[in-house]
Amino acid sequence: MRKFILAAASIAALTFVGQASAQAPIVLKFSHVVASDTPKGKAADKFKELAEKYTGGKVKVEVYPNSTLYKDKEELEALQLGAVQMLAPSNSKFGPIGIKEFEVFDLPYILPDLKSLRKVTDGPLGAQLLKKLDSKGMTGLAYWDNGFKQMSANKKLIAPSDYKGLKFRIQSSKVLEAQFRALGAIPQVMAFSDVYQALQTGVVDGQENTWSNIYTQKMHEVQKYATVTNHGYIGYVVVVNKKFWDGLPADIRDELSKAMKEATEFGNSQSAKENEDALAEIKKAGKTEIISLSPEQDEAMRKAMMPVYKDVASRVGQPLIDEFLKETGRSPMN
């Protein structure tokens, strides 16, 4: 696969040079792993629309949804090699390539609501994290929301003990591994595009995701129960190949930045609505029973997962965890 990506990167570089000399449109390939009708999919399409409009056609954006260009395990390497110019990976994806700080977003209950989230992503703390991408040949442009995560399985998930022994699909994240081990479950790293089949065939028993992802990937058709936990957050960092970005004419880069800012505002404003609509459709389908926890049951879940903070402090960084908690102004226990 690396040889294929290297070859693609070489072709992309030659194409870029040839286009620039011939005044042909600059092609920007934007790859992502979710469906077009998700918050990220819609934001990507909005960026394409605005980027082509604001640059007067000097940039052509090609959007590749649903892992049609690269699977999620391959996409960051492809970006670093220049085979694709733009991605919107989840925060969890950066830990395995050495930027472990982004895994702070995976801590259970660390972001209590969207207002607290915006304080982080729109403030100095969010900018500080984006700068860490420079060393990996990437430029961070924006934070995009997906939403808050819920639990699903083929058995009712009410008490922490209900998770014991179940196999749960997770993204590649040491924090998420620690989270499910704290519940006595067995975490299994798996590509997003493989989750539906794994649930259908029983390779895994359950998963955690936003309502929009559960619905668009049809996971609700192969999961009998889903519990409203809002225990975690899925968000994305829009990144661009740094060499490509820095090599663009300044006026083009400014127009793309403007398009990205507006696409971000559009996508993030859609996220909450998309998740509400998806939940309504899941209920309407009638294949998954939706379980709501009582305050006492919610507190028991929070208490069960609090050891994760201590377990991963040395990996993520205790000072960063403290900064997040200070910025949100709340303890994960309330």
N, C-alpha and C positions, 0 to 999 in steps of 0.2 A: 504494500500500500504506500509506503514512503517513497518508493521509486516512482509510482504513479503520480503522487503529489508533487514530487520534484519536477517531473516532466511537465505537468500542468502549470507549475509555477514558472518554468522557463518560457513556455508558450505565452503565458499571461504577460510576462515582462516584455517579450518581443512585440506582442500585440499592442501593449501600452505605448512603447516607443514609436511603433509604426503609425499608430493613431495620432499621436501628438504631432509627428512630422507632417502628416497628411491633413491635419485639421479635422480629422474624423472625430465623432463623439468619443469621449473617454468612457469605457465600459467599467462599471462598478458592480461586481457580483456580490449580492447580499444573500447569504445562505442561513436558513434556520430550520429547526427540527419539528415545529408544530404546524397545525393546520392554518390555512389562511383566514378562517373565521374565528380565530382566537384573538385576544388583545394584542399579542405580539405580531401575529399575522397581519392584522389590520393596521398596526402602526408601521410595519415594514412597507406595506402597500402605499400608505400615506406618504412615507418618506420618498418613495419612488416618484409619486405624483408631484410632490413639491420640489424635489431635487431637479427633475427634468424641466419643470416650469421656471424655477428661479435661475437656472443656468442657461436658459434659452436653448435647450437641447444640446448643450456642449457636453453634458454627462448623460449617459444612458444607464439606468439602474436595472439590473436583472435580478429579480427576487426568486429564490428557490426555496419553497416551503417543504414541510414534511420530509426532511432528510433526502430530498431528491438529488442533491449534489454531494453531500457528505453526511455520514451518520455522526451523531453527537460525539462519539469517541475520537473521530478523525478531524473534526472541523477546526479545532484550535491549531493543530499542527499545520493544516492547510493554510490557515490565515498567516501564521508565522513565516511560512515558506513563500507566501505571496500568490498561491494558487486561487485564493478567493480574497476579496478585499474587505468585506464587512460581515460581521456576525453579531448575534445577540445571545450569547451563552448565559445560562443561569449562573448565579453567584458561585454555586458549588463547583463549577467546572475549573475554577482557577486554583483551587487547592492542590490538585494533582500535578499542576505544572509549576508549583513552587510559590504561589502567592496565597499562602494559607489564611491571610487576614480576611479574605472575602468569605470564608466559612463562618465568620461571626454571624452572618445573616441566617445561618442554619440553626442557630441555638434556639431551643424551644421557648416560646413565649417572650422572646427578647424584644419583639416589636408588637406592642399591644394594639395598635390601630394605624390607619393611614396617616393621620396627622403626625404621629411620632415618626413614622417612616420618612415623611417628607422633610422633617427637621434634620434627619440624618443625610438623606441623599441630596438635598438641595443646599446643604451647609458645608462648612469646612471639613467635616469628617468624611463626607462623601467625596469631596475633591481630593483629600489626602489619599484615600484608597485608590482612586483612579490613577494617580501619579505612579503608583507602584507597578502599573502595567507597562510603563515605558521600557523597563529593563528586559521585557519579554518580546520586544518588537511590536508592541501594540499601543494604540492611543485610545483611551477611554473617552467616549463622547457623551454618554447619557445612561441614566438608569430607567428601565422600563418595568412597570408592574405586571405581574400576572395575578397575584392575589394571595389570600391566606389558605393554608392547606387543611384538608380534612382527611380522616382515616376511612379506609374501606376494607372489607374482607367478606368472606363467606360465613362468618359467625358474628354475633353481636359483640361490639366492642364498647363496653361501658366502664368496667374497672380495669386498672393496670394489669391485673392477673389474667384478663381475657386475651392479652397479647402473647402470653407465655407459649413458646414453642412454635409460633406462627412464622412463616417465611414472608418477609416484606421486601418488596422491590424498593431500592433507594438509588438516588444519584450517587456518583462517586464522591463521597464526603466523609471524612473521619468523624465529623460532628454528628452526622446522621447515623453512622454506624453506632456511635456511643449512645445516641438517643434510643434506638431500638433495643440495644443490649440492656439498657437501663430498665426497659419494660419486659425483658426476658424473651424478646423476639429474636429472630435470625435475619439480619439484614443481608440482602443480596443485591449487589451492584448490577444494573442492567440498563441498556440503552432505552431511551424513551420510546423509540419506534417498535421495540420488542415487547412492551408491557402488556398490551391487549392479549396477544397470543399466550404469553406466560400465565396470565390470569385465567384465560380460557382453558388451558390445558393442565392447570394446577401446578405448574413449575414454581409459582409463588402463590401464597394464600391471600395476600393483600398488598396495599400500596397507600401512599399519601400523595395528595395532589389537590389542585384547585378545582372548583366545580366546572370551570370552563374546559380545563384539560380532561377531566373525567368524562364530560359530555361529548366533546368533539372527537375523542379517541374511543368512544363507545365502551368505556370501562364499566359504566353502570349496567351494561347488558350482561356482564359476567361477574358481577359482585352483588351478593344478596343484601348487604348492609353497608351503610355509610354513616359515620358518626360526625356530627358537627363539633369539631374541636378547635379550629382556628389556632392550632398550636404552633404553626410555622408559616413562613412566608416564602413564596417563590417570586423572585425578581430576576431581571436580566441586566447585563451590562452591555451596551452597544459598543463594540470595539472595531477599529479599522486597522489594517496593516500600517504600521508607523511610517515605513519607507514610502509607501504609496501616498499616504496622507501628506507627509512633509514635502513630497515632490510635486504636489498639485500647485498650479498658479494660485497666488494669494486670493484673488477675486473669486475663483471657483471654490476654494476652501471656505471662504466666508459665506457664500451662498448655500453650500452644503451644510454648514453649521446652522444657518438660519432654518433650513428645511428640517434638520434634525431636531432643533428646539421645538418647532411647531408640531412635528410628528410625535414627539415625546409627550407634549401637552395633550394632544389628541388621544394617543394610545392610553395614557394613564387615566384620563377622564372616562374612557370606555371600560376600563378594567372592572370596576365595581359593578357596573351595569351588566357586563357580559357574564359575570359570575352569578348574579341574581337571576338572569334569564336562563342560564344553564341549569341552575338548581330547580327552577320552575319546570323546565323540560324533563329533568330527571324524575321529578315527582309525577309529572304527567304520564311518563312512560310506564310507571308502576312496577318496574322490575327490581328496584332497589328500595329497601325500607330505610328511611332517614331517621336517625336517632339523635335526640337532643339530650345533653347532659344536664343534670341538676347542678346547682352551685356546689354542693358537697362533692359530687362526682367529678366536676371540673377541677376542684381543689386537689382531689386525690391524684388526678393525672399530672397536675403541675408539680406536686410534691414528689411523685415517682420519677420525674425527669430532671429534677434539680441537680442531682449528682453529675449530670453531663457538664455543667459549668466548670466544676472542679476538674473533671476528667480531661477536658480539652484546653484548659487555661494555658498550659505550656505550649500548645500548638498554635492557638489563635492569638494568644497574648492577653494576659490579665489586664494590662492597662487599656487595651482596645475595648475589651468587654466592659470595663468600668466606664469608659467614655460613652459607649452606647447606652448604658443604663442611666448615666447622668443626663444624656441628651434627651432620652425619652421620659425621664423623670419618674419612672415607675420601677418597681421590683417585678420580676417575672412571676412572683407568687400572688400578684393582685392585678 
